[in-house]
Structure formats: C-alpha cells, structure tokens
C-alpha cells in the first residue's frame, strides 16, 4: 500500500471512530443523571470554576508542561513560550479570553497534527496496531491545563472514594485492600460471594460527550466552565 492510500485509510477509520453524535450539551434523555447519587458543587467550588482566567494560572499551567514536549502545527513547543513569557504571556491570556467571549477558539487553534506511532509489542501492520496522538497548539495545552488544575482542586468532593484510577493521592492498592477485606468478610461469616471485574474497551473512544456534559451540568458546573471545555463548539 502506498503512503497516500495508507494516509486515506487512517483518515477514514479515525473519522468514523471519533465521529460524535452531538445534540448540544444535553442528551436526548432530558432527565439524564437526576437519579444518580452524585454530590453537587458548593457555591464556592462553582465560583472557582466560573472565575475569569488569570495570567498567573497560565504561568502555573505552562510550568507543568515539559519544555521539550512535541509542538503543535505552528512548531512552537512549550520551551519557546518559556523564553518569551514575560513579553507574550498577556497575549496568550487575551487569546483565551476572546475565545471564551466568542464561544469558540480561533480557527487556527482548532487544528492539531495527528501522528500514529505503532503500539508497543505490535507488528504495526493493521489499523488496530497504531495509537493516534494529537499534537495541539501549546496555547491549547495551557488552556486545558488551567481547566484541569481548577477541577483538580474540587474533584475529591465529587468522585467516590472507591475510584482510584486517574485520581491523585489514590492508588489501585486501595482497591486491592478492599478485595482482601471482602474475601476475609465472606470467609468469616461463611457466605459465598462473587467478585466481578469489568473493563471498558477503548473507554475514551466510546465516551458519550453529550451525557458527560449533562452530568457536569447536573452537579452544578456553570455555563462559563462548560463553554470553556467546548471552545470549538459555536
């Protein structure tokens, strides 16, 4: 297969994989999430998510990015922004503030390069052997980091203690301890019990974004924060 045909095959397959059936920020089920035992945001937490983005937040977010991280389409890695931050930090802030006011990113910043390195341990011969990696602009990475940092300060109040994956200061060993405790309890009372382990195949690829945003709204996230999370949706 020539390079042109291979590129078209990847483009078609990934377009089908990531095609989102969106209907705005609400799903077709109008009462989605209302019966779920979720903890709502406090007024203070909601305000912290809705607050204007400050240049200090951008500075902290940029500091968390590896300076030599692969750049996006314009070729400027975080290292470049580190070097010109004193002169350009305010410019990045103005770009983000304008995007929030307009409800969408500038067209150029909506683009990203996509590379498809083979997954470790695969032959790299079929579509499933490759892992797509998106390389957005550094400005977008910084924006996302700001949102993640804000959410990280309050997420402990929202996510059940039993969930250890993707949570700071939590580890799977905590879940293993719960399994051991469950087995010990079952043996001590003489009851037969079952353990069920479930994993989602390609979990990120199968996220229902409409339902996710409906749930964020259900727990109390305000319109400004939700709009920040979907800046390319006008």
C-alpha angles and dihedrals in degrees: 000000000000123000093255094054091044092052091050091050091053092046093052095045095048092044089057092043096052100033105130122211096212129178099177121279095317127072126229089260102078095200097046112151097007093112095043117109094241127150115236125225120264117239089253094052092046091051091050090056093046097047121115114269112253128208088239089063090052090051092053092046093050090050089058093057119090104249091223096046113138110274128233129241095305093056096234111131123197088267089069092053090048089057096048099031096114090057101032106033093090090049091056090049091052091050091053094044091051091049090053092050092048093041094234142066121253108273094251093055091054089068127086137176116243122207124187112206116178117261114253113268096020130112093233092229104115135044094257090057092070132077117210114222121191118216107197128178116286088240089062092046090053092048091050091048090054091053091046092050091051093048091044091063093060105026093094087069092053108040119073114250090240091068109087101161118102092001124119116238090018127100139184089248087075089059091046089055089053090052091051090048091050091051092047091049092049092051094045094054095037096239128139113231136172133225119212121198116194128184128184116232110231090349097182092050092054099048112134098223095191091057092044093055091044088056092048088053090046092057091050109268108156129234094257093057092044090050089050089056093052103039095151093056108092 
